[in-house]
Amino acid sequence: MEQVKGLLIDLDGTLYHGKNMIDGADALIRQLREQKIPYLFVTNNSSRTPEQVAEHLIGMGIPASPEDVCTSSLAAASYIAHESPGAKVAILGEEGLRQALIESGLTITDSEQPQYVVQGIDRSFCYASLANALRWIQGGAAFVLTNPDLLLPSDTGLTPGAGSLGAAIEAASGVKPVVIGKPSSILMKYATDRLGLSPSETAVVGDNMRTDIAAGVNAGCRTVLVLTGITTKDNMEAQMEAAGCRPSYICQDLYEAAKLLCNE
């Protein structure tokens, strides 16, 4: 880890489960701050703004500020703004995505033919949403998906994620989206650029082999798997086989991760 100068840290499953902090998460972030080790919280969640993510973390006792947060919405907005500054964009998503696109100087439309259809989690998605997306994409709009998560945990169990909605649009239109979030390297590239570091100088910390660790490997980062969420000691080998990669390091919990990441 001597070459690692910054960290990209996953949230749900790594630092917390829903509204409950995982043991050691607050201590880990405080140690990173004390040692002035640069990091970003990197999440596929496209619904929340950075301010809302930071508020959620602070409410559990984890130190955070909006500047620490890197979402798939921010990366999607940056990707489009770099390709087509000021482009007309149609949104199928929530407040975090809308704010990111507007702040990147993109023009939001639902009445004209857009250049891009950007879709994230959208809990108001309906048949009309699917029909509009199909019409726009058939009219020449590029299809951008914030993140491919098929399922999301909730207080009542698993619910459909952005990837499930994207699968419906892809099936109807016959067009595969540009995927921004993990396991795509696009989100990782956006995050390492924000840190001002190369991928080889950065480590990705996460609980999910098929998203967090795969994204880190795809981007050329070091990877630290923590067995605090999706990937466990019991399913680890199966998860690695499914992901088609292995992490650089494996930590049983966040206390073990702190020893590794904070050079103790």
C-alpha positions in Angstrom: 0.0 0.0 0.0 3.0 2.3 0.1 2.2 3.6 -3.5 -1.4 4.4 -2.6 -2.0 8.1 -2.0 -5.8 8.3 -2.0 -8.9 6.2 -1.5 -12.3 5.7 -3.2 -14.6 4.4 -0.5 -18.0 2.7 -1.2 -20.9 3.5 1.2 -23.8 1.1 1.5 -22.5 -2.2 2.7 -19.1 -0.8 3.4 -19.7 2.1 5.9 -23.4 1.5 6.7 -26.4 -0.8 6.1 -29.3 1.5 5.3 -29.7 3.7 8.3 -27.2 1.8 10.5 -23.5 2.5 10.7 -21.2 -0.5 10.3 -18.9 -0.9 13.4 -15.7 1.1 13.0 -16.8 3.3 10.1 -16.6 6.5 12.1 -13.2 5.6 13.5 -11.9 4.8 10.0 -12.9 8.1 8.5 -11.6 10.1 11.5 -8.2 8.3 11.2 -8.0 9.2 7.5 -8.8 12.8 8.3 -6.2 12.9 11.1 -3.5 11.5 8.8 -4.6 13.7 5.9 -5.1 10.8 3.6 -7.2 12.0 0.6 -10.4 10.1 0.0 -13.8 10.3 -1.7 -17.1 8.5 -0.9 -18.0 6.9 -4.2 -21.5 5.6 -4.7 -23.7 4.3 -7.5 -26.7 6.0 -5.8 -28.0 8.6 -8.3 -31.0 9.8 -6.3 -29.3 11.8 -3.6 -27.4 15.1 -3.9 -23.9 15.3 -2.3 -25.5 17.4 0.4 -28.0 14.7 1.1 -25.4 11.9 1.2 -23.2 13.9 3.6 -26.2 14.6 5.8 -27.0 10.9 5.9 -23.5 10.0 6.9 -23.3 12.7 9.6 -26.6 11.5 11.0 -25.0 8.2 11.7 -21.9 9.7 13.3 -19.6 9.4 10.2 -17.7 12.7 9.5 -18.6 13.9 6.0 -19.0 17.0 3.8 -20.6 17.4 0.3 -17.1 17.8 -1.1 -16.2 14.3 0.0 -19.0 12.8 -2.1 -18.8 11.4 -5.6 -22.0 10.0 -7.1 -22.9 8.3 -10.4 -25.0 11.3 -11.2 -22.1 13.7 -10.9 -20.0 11.4 -13.1 -22.8 11.1 -15.7 -23.2 14.9 -15.9 -19.4 15.3 -16.3 -19.3 12.7 -19.0 -22.1 14.4 -21.1 -20.8 17.9 -20.5 -17.3 16.9 -21.7 -18.8 15.2 -24.8 -21.4 17.8 -25.6 -21.2 21.1 -23.6 -24.7 22.5 -23.1 -26.4 19.5 -24.6 -30.2 19.0 -24.4 -30.9 16.2 -22.0 -34.0 14.3 -21.0 -34.0 12.9 -17.5 -35.6 9.7 -16.1 -34.4 10.1 -12.5 -34.6 12.0 -9.2 -33.3 15.1 -7.6 -29.6 14.1 -7.3 -29.4 13.5 -11.1 -31.4 16.6 -12.0 -29.2 18.9 -9.9 -25.9 17.3 -11.2 -27.0 17.8 -14.9 -28.1 21.4 -14.3 -24.9 22.3 -12.4 -22.9 20.9 -15.3 -24.5 23.5 -17.7 -26.7 21.0 -19.5 -30.2 21.9 -20.8 -33.0 19.9 -19.4 -35.9 19.2 -21.8 -39.0 16.9 -22.0 -40.7 18.6 -24.9 -38.0 18.8 -27.6 -35.9 16.0 -29.1 -33.0 15.6 -26.6 -29.4 14.7 -27.5 -29.2 12.4 -24.5 -31.6 10.3 -22.4 -30.1 10.0 -18.9 -31.7 7.4 -16.7 -31.1 6.6 -13.0 -33.2 5.3 -10.2 -36.7 6.7 -10.8 -39.4 5.7 -8.4 -42.0 7.5 -10.5 -41.1 5.4 -13.6 -44.2 4.2 -15.5 -45.3 3.1 -19.0 -45.3 6.7 -20.2 -41.6 7.0 -19.1 -40.7 3.9 -21.1 -42.6 5.2 -24.1 -40.9 8.6 -24.0 -37.5 7.0 -23.6 -38.1 4.8 -26.6 -39.3 7.8 -28.7 -36.3 9.9 -27.8 -33.8 7.1 -28.4 -35.4 6.2 -31.8 -35.1 9.9 -32.6 -31.3 9.7 -32.2 -30.7 10.4 -28.5 -27.8 8.7 -26.8 -28.8 6.5 -23.9 -26.8 7.0 -20.7 -27.4 4.9 -17.6 -26.1 6.2 -14.2 -25.6 2.7 -12.7 -26.5 -0.9 -13.6 -27.7 -2.0 -10.1 -30.7 -4.4 -10.7 -31.8 -4.4 -7.1 -31.7 -2.0 -4.1 -32.1 -2.9 -0.4 -34.9 -1.1 1.4 -36.6 -1.4 4.8 -39.2 -3.7 3.2 -36.7 -5.9 1.3 -35.2 -5.7 -2.2 -36.7 -3.2 -4.7 -35.9 -2.7 -8.4 -32.8 -0.6 -9.1 -31.8 1.7 -12.0 -30.5 -1.3 -13.9 -33.9 -3.0 -14.0 -35.5 0.2 -15.4 -32.6 0.5 -17.9 -33.1 -3.1 -19.0 -36.7 -2.3 -20.0 -35.5 0.7 -22.0 -32.8 -1.4 -23.7 -35.2 -4.2 -24.5 -37.7 -1.7 -26.1 -35.2 0.4 -28.0 -32.6 -2.3 -28.8 -29.9 0.2 -27.7 -27.3 -0.6 -25.0 -26.6 2.3 -22.7 -23.3 3.9 -21.8 -23.0 2.7 -18.2 -21.4 5.3 -15.8 -21.4 3.7 -12.4 -19.6 0.7 -11.0 -18.4 -1.8 -12.3 -17.7 0.7 -15.2 -14.4 2.5 -15.0 -16.0 5.8 -16.0 -17.1 6.6 -12.4 -13.6 5.6 -11.1 -11.9 7.8 -13.7 -14.1 10.7 -12.7 -13.2 10.1 -9.0 -9.5 9.7 -9.5 -9.4 12.9 -11.6 -11.1 14.7 -8.7 -8.5 13.4 -6.3 -5.8 14.5 -8.7 -4.3 11.0 -8.7 -3.6 8.3 -11.2 -5.4 5.0 -10.8 -2.2 3.3 -9.7 -2.0 5.7 -6.8 -5.5 5.0 -5.7 -7.2 2.1 -3.8 -10.9 1.3 -4.1 -12.5 0.1 -0.8 -15.8 -1.8 -1.0 -17.9 -4.8 0.0 -19.1 -5.9 -3.4 -16.9 -7.9 -5.7 -19.1 -7.4 -8.8 -19.4 -3.6 -8.5 -16.8 -2.0 -6.2 -13.8 -4.4 -6.7 -14.6 -5.0 -10.4 -14.7 -1.3 -11.0 -11.4 -0.8 -9.3 -9.8 -3.6 -11.3 -11.3 -2.2 -14.5 -9.8 1.2 -13.8 -6.4 0.0 -12.8 -6.7 0.8 -9.1 -5.6 -1.2 -6.1 -8.6 -2.8 -4.4 -9.5 -3.6 -0.8 -12.4 -5.9 -0.2 -14.1 -5.6 3.2 -16.3 -8.5 4.3 -19.0 -6.2 5.8 -21.8 -6.4 3.2 -22.6 -8.3 0.0 -19.4 -10.3 -0.1 -18.8 -12.5 3.0 -16.4 -15.1 4.1 -18.8 -17.8 3.1 -19.6 -16.5 -0.5 -16.3 -14.8 -1.2 -14.9 -17.4 -3.6 -18.2 -17.6 -5.6 -18.4 -13.8 -5.7 -14.8 -13.6 -7.0 -15.6 -16.2 -9.7 -18.7 -14.3 -10.7 -16.8 -11.0 -10.9 -13.9 -12.5 -12.8 -11.3 -10.8 -10.6 -9.7 -10.8 -7.2 -9.0 -8.0 -4.8 -5.5 -6.8 -3.9 -6.4 -7.1 -0.2 -9.1 -8.6 1.9 -10.1 -7.3 5.4 -12.5 -9.0 7.7 -13.9 -5.7 9.1 -13.3 -2.0 9.1 -10.8 -2.1 12.0 -8.6 -4.4 10.0 -9.1 -2.1 7.0 -8.0 0.9 9.1 -4.8 -0.8 10.1 -4.1 -1.4 6.4 -5.2 2.0 5.0 -3.8 4.1 7.8 -0.4 2.5 7.8 -0.6 1.3 11.4 
